[in-house]
Amino acid sequence: MTGERQPVQEAAAQENTVTQDTQWESMANRLMIPLDYPDAGQAKELISKLKGIPCYMKVGMQLFYAAGPDFVRELKALGYSVFLDVKMHDIPNTVKGGAESVTALGVDMFNVHASGGSAMMSAAREGIDAALRKNPELARPLVIAVTQLTSTSQDVMNGEIGIPGEVPDTVVRYAKLAAAAGLDGVVASPMEAAAISAACGPAFRTVTPGIRPSGSSLDDQSRVMTPGQAIRQGSHFLVVGRPITAAPDPRQAAEHIIKEMIQA
């Protein structure tokens, strides 16, 4: 009897392993690691320590202005998904041109400021379409709107920026504008993820900075959650910086966060 049951048990164990591996990879694909460095050399040093983790690499203004499009091409050649975080905010025609250029570059995601207005956000989609008409083999990137920076407190939004009301209400209003303009989602605090999903539908993606594992420093973030809390609130992508990039073992730190995401 034992000999007959063993193959069944082994098959079940193998199936469970495959399921766990698939779940791990799926969650790893939702983790975004910011390469906030002044040059490509330092970014590559971190990347080498994260080898084997199929996460998104987020390239912000500092690195993109220093290393340029060639560095994005290198990341794509290594098999990484790339979120180009340059927060376009200009007149519609200029944003259209910028969107066309970054689509041709092959990024998987980029963002624009929702405060630029509906016409500007729609122009970003037009730029993507223009690039795809010229080269149909390009993949269509996700275009995401920035609502309010996670460093923006209630006092700053009301007193300095001059926007009245509550932060969550402003974020949801911007999310609705972005959805109406045809964008794929928004960047917002995890605290607003559930409200955004309720207002714009579950397919409308929320990219959430301000993620800190339990016990981590808040640094300069005002509205934060743990990875598990953010996933439960409906966040689609989690941006986790210093808890990974400043860790003694970045890979171990990333794996711990992915585990928290799976357990949510």
TAPEWO-V217378 format. One line per field, one symbol per residue. burial: + if it has 24 or more other C-alpha atoms within 12 Angstrom, else -. A space follows every 10 residues. Layout:
burial->???
//
This chain:
burial->---------- ---------- ---+--++++ +++++++--+ --++-++--+ --++++++++ +-++--+-+- +++-++---+ ++++++++++ -+--++++++ ++++++++++ ++++++++++ ++++++++++ ++-------+ ++++++++++ -+++--+--- ------++++ ++++++++++ ++++++++++ +++++++-++ ---+++++++ +++------- ++++++++++ ++++++++++ ++++++---+ +-++++++++ ++--
//
